[in-house]
Amino acid sequence: MSEAQVLTRLLVAALCGAAIGTERERGDRPAGLKTYVLISLGACLFSTLSVRHFPQDPARVAAQVVIGIGFLGAGVIVVYGGTHIVGITTAASIWATAAVGMAAGLGYLLTSLYMTALILSFLLLLPLVESGLIEKVRRRRLYLVLEADYREGILGEVMETLTREGLKGVSLLRYSQCRRDGTCSMLLRVNLPAGASLDRLADRLQAVKGVAVVRFEE
């Protein structure tokens, strides 16, 4: 394998990583353009070196790339408040980008380009399918955060309001102790029916005496 062939593979890997990274950067994701280029380049070079210098066992080095990417992907998954998880799609795209780099490093240049096109297609088009079709029929699981002035029976009234609005599977995850100013906070998990209006639900909850803040998190 000549240096020109190695350089060609690295360039293809860098272009593929840049294409995927640009899409991720556009959405202000935890990992952006530079990260994806470096992941693809690194996976490509590791794969090339494993073939050139370990021909008797080329999978030895390449296999470690898969393990290493797993740790890197885990680093972009963030949990907020013990309930709200973000970064899983980014972790999956990092894993797929490493596979693109490995394909380029092993000489499957067209395969790496096809794979990049598929990854971009799904990242760009699936959100449109989700918002245009799936959102109309699926039940959404949301986390509801309420801050209210403490009074006897307020939690029961909140639960009754949610039931009247057609929400099922409501779970109280946290009900904090009241602070000195007399305010308490509640964290509930709710299953929102398809087509339900968050604005209407927020208005109904704020109509409960004492409720001051209503916030939804996905």
Secondary structure by P-SEA (a helix, b strand, c coil): ccaaaaaaaaaaaaaaaaaaaaaaaaacccccaaaaaaaaaaaaaaaaaaaacccccccaaaaaaaaaaaaaaaaacccccccccccaaaaaaaaaaaaaaaaaaacaaaaaaaaaaaaaaaaccaaaaaaccccccbbbbbbbbbbbccccaaaaaaaaaaaaaccccccccccccccccbbbbbbbbbbbcccccaaaaaaaaaacccccbbbbcc
